[in-house]
C-alpha cells in the first residue's frame, strides 16, 4: 500500500513538472521605450503574422505568455504601428527567458537572461554591426584625403581580417547551434582558387557550378525551424528563380532533389510543395530549344502533380476535393504538352452544316436524339467530315473560337490579317473551329463578312468533347502544330502567331 502511494505521488510530481515546463513566458525590458503596445510576430516563409501581443506596455515592461508552446523558429518584436521591427529573438526548447536593452542603442545593450542562444545571436549582431559602423566612419574620414584609395584599401584589409577571424572563431565555437544555421542562410558560398579559362581569365563556368552546387551547403531541410526565419524564402526563391537554368527539365530535377532532403508532410516540405506548384503553374514563359521546339513550364507543373500531389503526398497542402480537381486538370494537360500529338477532330464546314440542318441536327436537343439522327444518316454524314489530320501543311494553326465571344470578334480578324505576311513564304493552313454549333448562321455570316481565309469548320455534332480534350475554358485558343500535328506552341495571342512561326523558321535554317 505504501509503495502504491509513493508511486502515485512520484507520478503526480513528474506530471506537474512536465506541465510546468509547457508554455512560454518571454519578458522584455526595454529602457526608453515609447510604445504602449508590442507584438510578437512569427516568420513563416513569405508570411509574417502576429502570435501574441502585449497591450499594456509601461516603462518598457513587455511580457508574452501562453500555456502552449510557441512553434520553434525566429520571431520579431514589432511596435504598435507594426511598421518597424525592433529586433529578432530565437524561440526553441527553452521558451522562458528575459531580454533587456535600451531602445536608443539596441545593438550594444541587448542581453538575454536564461537563453544562451539569444545571447549568442546578440553578440554576433553587436560585433558585425559595430564593425560596419566603424568602416562607415573610415569611409567618411577618407573623403578629401589625397591617398583616399590606398587608405581605404588598407583599412578594408584590416576590417576584413578582423571580421574573418571573428566569424571563424564564432562558427567553431557554435557548431551545431540553430544560430549558426540561421546565419548560414545569409552566407554566400563563393569559390576560392578559381582556375583560369582558355582566355586567361577566371573560369566563369567553374564559378557558376561551384556556387550552384554549394548554394545549400550546411542547410538541414529536415529542420522546420529554417522555414520560420526571415531569410529562408528569399534563399530558396533565388535558387529556383535565378540561380538554376530556367528550363522545365532542370526545375524538375532540382525540385526532386530538394524534396528528397525534406521530411514528407513537414512544414518545409508542405510549404515548398505549395510554392513550387504555384510557381510552375503560373509561369507562362515560352522559350525555344535549338531545334525550334517550344519549351514551357507546364511540364514541370505536370511532374509535380504526378509525383507528389495526385499520389497523396500533399495531404498537408491540398484537400482531397482539390486533389481530385488537380487530377482532372492534369489528365487533360498531360496530353497537351509541347511535342505531344493532338487528337484528331472531325468537323463540318458551312456546306456540310447546311446538309446537317436538313437532317434535323439543328433542332435536336438531347444526346439520344442526336445519336439517333447520327445512326440514321451516317452514310450521308461521313463524306461531309473535315478532319484535322487531313490538313496537309508544314504548320497547322489550330484555332478554337466562338462567334459570341467579344474577344474572338477582335482577335480572329486580326489573326487573318497578320497571316497575310506569311503567304507565299511559309507553308501553313488554318483550321478554325467554331465551338458553338447553335451559332451556325451568325458564324457563317461572320466568316463571309470578315473574309476569313481559313478552313472554317464547326462542331455540328457535339461528339468531340473539345473543352476537355483541348483545355478550352475561354476563347480564343490558338495552337501551332507541325506537319505531324504535334504541338509546337500553344495558347497564343493573335499577334504572336506570325512572330513565333518566323522564329521557328529561322532556327530551322540555322539548324
C-alpha positions in Angstrom: 0.0 0.0 0.0 2.8 2.4 0.9 4.6 1.5 -2.4 1.5 2.3 -4.4 1.0 5.6 -2.6 4.7 6.5 -3.2 4.4 5.6 -6.9 1.3 7.7 -7.3 3.0 10.6 -5.6 6.0 10.4 -7.9 3.7 10.2 -10.9 1.9 13.4 -9.8 5.1 15.2 -9.1 6.5 14.2 -12.5 3.3 15.3 -14.3 3.3 18.6 -12.5 6.9 19.2 -13.5 6.1 18.4 -17.2 3.1 20.7 -17.1 5.1 23.5 -15.5 7.6 23.3 -18.4 4.9 23.7 -21.1 4.0 27.1 -22.5 6.1 30.2 -22.9 6.9 33.3 -20.9 9.1 35.8 -22.6 9.8 39.0 -20.7 11.4 42.0 -22.4 12.5 45.1 -20.5 13.2 48.0 -22.9 14.6 51.2 -21.5 13.3 54.4 -23.2 10.5 52.5 -25.0 7.7 54.9 -26.1 5.3 52.2 -27.3 2.3 51.1 -25.2 1.6 48.1 -27.3 4.0 45.4 -28.6 3.5 42.4 -30.9 5.3 39.1 -31.2 5.5 38.3 -34.9 6.3 34.9 -36.4 8.1 34.4 -39.7 6.8 31.6 -41.9 8.2 31.5 -45.5 7.0 34.8 -47.1 4.4 35.5 -44.4 4.6 37.3 -41.1 1.8 37.0 -38.6 1.1 38.1 -35.0 1.1 35.3 -32.5 0.8 37.4 -29.3 0.5 41.0 -28.2 1.2 43.0 -25.0 -1.2 45.9 -24.9 -0.2 47.3 -21.5 3.4 48.2 -22.0 4.5 50.6 -19.2 8.1 51.7 -18.6 9.2 49.3 -21.3 8.0 46.3 -19.5 6.7 43.7 -22.0 5.6 40.2 -21.5 4.3 37.5 -23.8 2.9 34.5 -22.0 0.9 31.4 -23.0 0.0 27.9 -21.8 1.0 26.2 -25.1 4.5 26.2 -26.6 5.3 28.5 -29.5 6.3 27.0 -32.8 10.1 27.0 -32.9 11.9 29.5 -35.0 12.7 33.2 -35.2 10.3 35.9 -34.1 10.3 39.6 -34.3 9.4 42.3 -31.8 7.3 44.9 -33.5 6.0 48.2 -32.2 2.4 49.3 -32.1 2.4 50.9 -35.6 3.5 47.5 -36.9 5.8 49.2 -39.4 9.1 48.7 -37.8 10.9 45.6 -36.4 12.9 46.4 -33.3 14.9 43.1 -33.1 14.6 39.4 -33.5 14.6 36.6 -30.9 15.0 32.8 -31.1 12.4 30.5 -29.7 13.3 26.9 -29.3 13.0 24.3 -26.4 13.6 27.0 -23.8 10.7 29.4 -24.1 11.0 31.2 -20.7 13.7 33.9 -20.6 14.2 37.6 -20.2 15.6 40.1 -22.7 16.8 43.6 -21.7 18.1 46.5 -23.6 18.0 50.3 -24.3 15.9 51.2 -27.3 18.3 54.1 -28.1 21.1 51.6 -28.6 19.8 48.1 -29.1 22.9 46.8 -30.8 25.1 47.4 -27.8 22.7 46.8 -25.0 20.6 43.7 -25.8 21.2 40.9 -23.4 19.3 37.6 -22.8 19.0 36.1 -19.3 18.1 32.4 -19.4 18.7 32.0 -23.2 22.2 31.3 -24.3 21.0 31.1 -27.9 19.7 34.7 -27.9 22.8 35.9 -26.0 25.0 34.3 -28.7 22.9 35.9 -31.5 23.1 39.3 -29.9 26.9 39.1 -29.5 27.2 38.3 -33.2 24.9 41.2 -34.2 26.9 43.6 -31.9 30.3 42.8 -33.4 29.2 42.8 -37.0 27.1 46.0 -36.7 29.8 47.9 -34.9 32.4 46.8 -37.5 30.1 48.1 -40.3 29.6 51.4 -38.4 33.4 51.7 -37.9 34.0 51.2 -41.6 31.4 53.8 -42.5 33.3 56.3 -40.3 36.5 55.3 -42.1 34.9 56.0 -45.4 33.8 59.4 -44.3 37.3 60.1 -42.9 38.8 59.2 -46.3 37.0 61.9 -48.2 39.3 64.7 -49.0 42.5 62.7 -48.5 44.9 62.5 -51.3 45.6 58.9 -50.6 42.0 58.0 -50.1 42.1 54.9 -52.3 45.2 53.4 -50.7 43.9 54.4 -47.2 40.5 52.7 -47.8 42.1 49.6 -49.2 44.4 49.3 -46.2 41.5 49.8 -43.8 39.3 47.4 -45.7 42.0 44.7 -45.5 42.3 45.2 -41.7 38.5 45.1 -41.2 38.3 42.0 -43.5 40.9 40.2 -41.5 39.3 41.1 -38.2 35.8 40.1 -39.4 37.0 36.8 -40.9 38.8 35.8 -37.7 35.7 36.7 -35.6 33.5 34.7 -37.9 35.8 31.7 -37.9 36.1 31.6 -34.1 32.3 32.2 -33.8 31.5 29.4 -36.1 33.9 27.0 -34.4 32.5 27.8 -31.0 28.9 27.5 -32.0 28.9 24.4 -34.3 25.6 22.6 -34.3 23.6 25.5 -33.0 20.5 26.9 -34.6 22.0 30.4 -34.5 24.7 29.1 -36.9 22.0 27.5 -39.1 20.2 30.8 -39.2 23.3 32.8 -40.2 24.2 30.2 -42.8 21.0 31.2 -44.7 22.7 34.6 -45.4 26.1 33.3 -46.3 27.0 33.0 -49.9 29.4 30.2 -50.9 31.8 31.5 -53.4 34.8 29.5 -54.7 38.5 30.3 -53.9 41.5 29.4 -56.0 39.5 29.8 -59.3 41.1 28.1 -62.3 41.8 30.1 -65.4 39.8 29.6 -68.6 41.5 29.3 -72.0 41.3 33.1 -72.4 43.4 33.6 -69.2 40.6 35.0 -67.2 38.9 33.3 -64.1 36.8 30.4 -65.3 33.2 31.7 -65.1 31.7 28.3 -65.8 33.6 26.8 -62.8 32.5 29.7 -60.6 28.8 29.2 -61.6 28.8 25.4 -60.9 30.7 25.8 -57.7 28.2 28.5 -56.5 25.2 26.4 -57.6 26.5 23.1 -56.1 27.4 24.7 -52.8 24.4 27.0 -52.5 22.6 25.0 -49.9 25.7 23.7 -48.0 25.1 23.2 -44.3 21.3 23.6 -44.6 19.2 20.9 -43.0 15.8 20.9 -44.7 14.5 18.4 -42.2 14.7 21.2 -39.6 11.4 23.1 -39.8 12.9 26.0 -37.9 14.7 27.2 -41.0 11.4 28.0 -42.7 10.4 30.1 -39.7 13.2 32.6 -40.4 13.2 35.9 -42.4 15.9 34.6 -44.8 14.6 31.1 -45.9 12.1 32.3 -48.5 14.5 34.6 -50.3 17.1 32.0 -50.3 15.1 29.2 -52.0 13.2 31.6 -54.3 16.5 33.0 -55.6 17.7 29.5 -56.3 14.7 28.3 -58.1 14.0 31.6 -60.0 17.5 32.9 -60.7 20.4 30.6 -59.9 19.4 27.4 -61.8 18.7 27.4 -65.5 15.0 28.2 -66.2 14.2 25.0 -68.1 11.5 22.6 -67.0 13.8 19.6 -67.0 16.2 21.4 -64.8 13.5 22.6 -62.5 12.1 19.1 -62.2 15.5 17.6 -61.3 16.2 20.3 -58.7 12.7 20.1 -57.2 13.0 16.4 -56.7 16.5 16.8 -55.1 15.0 19.4 -52.7 12.1 17.2 -51.6 14.4 14.3 -51.1 16.1 16.3 -48.4 12.8 17.1 -46.6 10.6 15.0 -44.3 7.3 14.3 -46.2 4.5 16.2 -44.5 6.8 18.6 -42.6 6.2 22.4 -42.7 9.2 22.8 -45.0 8.0 20.1 -47.4 4.4 21.3 -47.5 5.3 25.0 -47.9 7.8 24.3 -50.7 5.4 22.0 -52.4 2.7 24.7 -52.4 5.3 27.4 -53.6 6.7 25.3 -56.5 3.3 24.1 -57.6 2.0 27.6 -57.8 5.2 28.9 -59.4 5.3 26.3 -62.2 1.6 26.5 -62.9 1.6 30.3 -63.3 4.9 30.6 -65.2 3.7 31.4 -68.7 7.2 31.9 -70.1 7.8 30.3 -73.5 11.2 29.7 -75.0 12.7 27.7 -77.8 15.3 25.0 -78.0 17.9 24.9 -80.7 15.6 22.9 -83.0 12.8 25.5 -82.8 10.6 23.5 -80.4 8.8 25.4 -77.7 9.6 25.0 -74.0 7.0 25.8 -71.4 6.8 25.2 -67.6 3.7 23.1 -67.9 5.9 20.0 -68.0 7.3 20.9 -64.5 3.8 21.6 -63.2 2.5 18.2 -64.5 5.5 16.4 -62.9 5.0 18.0 -59.5 1.3 17.0 -59.6 2.0 13.4 -60.9 4.8 12.7 -58.4 3.6 14.4 -55.3 0.0 15.7 -55.3 -2.0 13.1 -57.1 -0.3 10.1 -55.3 -1.4 11.6 -51.9 1.9 13.2 -50.8 0.4 16.6 -50.3 -2.2 16.0 -47.6 -1.0 19.0 -45.6 -1.3 21.3 -48.6 -4.4 20.3 -50.6 -7.8 18.8 -49.6 -9.0 15.6 -51.2 -11.5 17.6 -53.2 -8.8 19.9 -54.5 -6.5 17.0 -55.4 -9.3 15.4 -57.4 -9.7 18.7 -59.4 -6.0 18.9 -59.9 -6.0 15.3 -61.2 -8.8 16.1 -63.7 -6.8 19.1 -64.9 -3.5 17.2 -65.2 -5.3 14.4 -67.2 -6.0 17.0 -69.8 -2.7 18.9 -69.7 -0.6 15.7 -69.8 -1.7 15.1 -73.4 -1.2 18.7 -74.5 2.4 19.4 -73.6 4.7 20.8 -76.3 5.7 17.9 -78.6 2.6 15.9 -77.9 0.4 14.9 -80.9 -3.0 16.4 -80.6 -6.1 14.1 -81.1 -7.8 14.2 -84.4 -11.2 16.0 -84.6 -14.0 15.8 -87.1 -15.8 18.9 -88.0 -18.1 20.3 -90.7 -17.7 23.3 -92.9 -20.5 25.7 -94.0 -21.7 23.4 -96.8 -21.7 20.4 -94.5 -23.5 22.5 -92.0 -26.4 23.1 -94.4 -26.7 19.4 -95.1 -26.8 18.7 -91.3 -29.6 21.2 -90.9 -31.7 19.4 -93.3 -31.2 16.2 -91.4 -32.6 17.9 -88.3 -29.5 18.3 -86.1 -30.3 22.0 -85.6 -33.4 21.1 -83.6 -32.1 18.0 -81.7 -31.8 18.8 -78.1 -30.8 15.6 -76.3 -27.9 13.1 -76.6 -30.3 10.4 -77.5 -31.9 12.4 -80.2 -28.5 13.4 -81.7 -27.3 9.8 -81.6 -30.5 8.5 -83.3 -30.1 11.1 -86.1 -26.4 10.2 -86.5 -27.1 6.5 -86.8 -29.9 7.2 -89.3 -27.8 9.4 -91.5 -24.3 8.1 -91.1 -23.8 7.3 -94.8 -24.6 10.9 -95.7 -22.7 12.4 -92.8 -19.3 10.6 -93.3 -18.4 12.3 -96.6 -19.1 15.7 -95.0 -16.4 15.5 -92.3 -13.4 17.8 -92.4 -10.8 16.2 -90.2 -7.8 18.0 -88.7 -5.5 15.2 -89.7 -6.5 15.7 -93.4 -4.8 19.1 -93.3 -1.5 18.9 -95.2 0.8 21.7 -94.3 4.2 22.3 -92.6 2.3 24.3 -89.9 -1.3 23.9 -89.0 -2.7 26.8 -87.0 -5.4 25.3 -84.9 -7.9 27.9 -83.6 -10.9 27.5 -81.3 -13.3 30.4 -81.1 -16.9 31.4 -80.6 -18.8 33.9 -82.6 -20.5 35.4 -79.5 -17.1 35.9 -77.8 -16.2 39.6 -77.9 -12.5 39.0 -77.7 -12.7 36.5 -80.5 -14.5 39.1 -82.7 -11.3 41.2 -82.4 -8.6 38.5 -82.4 -9.8 36.3 -85.2 -9.9 39.0 -87.9 -6.5 40.3 -86.6 -5.1 36.8 -87.0 -6.4 36.6 -90.5 -4.8 39.9 -91.4 -1.5 39.1 -89.7 -1.1 35.8 -91.5 -1.1 37.6 -94.9 2.6 38.3 -94.1 3.4 34.6 -94.4 1.5 34.0 -97.6 3.8 32.5 -100.3 6.7 32.3 -97.8 5.7 29.6 -95.4 3.6 26.5 -95.9 0.7 26.9 -93.4 -3.0 26.4 -93.1 -5.5 27.5 -90.5 -8.1 25.0 -89.1 -10.5 27.4 -87.4 -13.1 25.7 -85.2 -16.3 27.4 -84.2 -17.0 25.8 -80.8 -20.8 26.5 -80.6 -22.9 24.7 -83.1 -26.1 26.7 -82.2 -24.4 29.9 -83.6 -24.2 28.4 -87.1 -25.9 31.2 -89.0 -24.1 34.0 -87.1 -20.8 32.2 -87.5 -21.3 31.7 -91.3 -22.1 35.4 -91.7 -19.1 36.5 -89.7 -16.8 34.2 -91.8 -18.2 35.8 -95.0 -18.2 39.4 -93.7 -14.6 39.2 -92.4 -13.3 37.2 -95.4 -11.6 34.7 -93.1 -9.2 32.8 -95.3 -9.2 29.7 -93.1 -10.6 26.1 -93.2 -13.7 27.3 -91.3 -15.4 24.5 -89.5 -17.8 24.0 -86.6 -18.9 21.2 -84.3 -22.2 20.4 -86.0 -22.4 17.1 -84.0 -21.0 17.5 -80.4 -19.0 14.3 -80.2 -15.5 15.8 -79.9 -15.5 17.0 -76.3 -13.4 19.9 -77.3 -13.4 21.5 -73.8 -11.6 18.7 -72.1 -9.5 17.4 -75.0 -8.0 20.8 -75.8 -8.3 22.5 -72.4 -10.7 25.2 -73.7 -12.1 27.2 -70.9 -12.0 30.6 -72.6 -11.8 31.5 -76.2 -9.9 32.1 -78.5 -7.4 29.3 -78.0 -4.6 29.1 -80.6 -2.2 26.2 -81.2 0.6 25.9 -83.8 1.1 22.3 -84.9 3.8 20.8 -87.1 3.2 18.6 -90.2 2.6 15.5 -87.9 0.1 17.5 -85.8 2.5 17.7 -82.8 2.2 20.8 -80.7 4.9 23.4 -81.5 3.3 26.3 -79.5 0.0 26.8 -77.7 -2.4 29.3 -76.1 -1.1 32.2 -78.2 -2.4 35.6 -78.8 -3.2 36.5 -82.4 -0.2 38.9 -82.7 2.2 36.1 -81.5 1.5 33.5 -84.2 3.4 35.1 -87.1 6.3 36.0 -84.8 6.7 32.5 -83.5 6.5 30.8 -86.9 9.2 33.2 -88.1 11.4 32.3 -85.1 10.9 28.6 -85.8 11.7 29.1 -89.5 14.9 31.0 -88.6 16.0 28.4 -86.1 15.4 25.6 -88.6 17.6 27.3 -91.2 20.4 27.7 -88.6 19.9 24.2 -87.6 
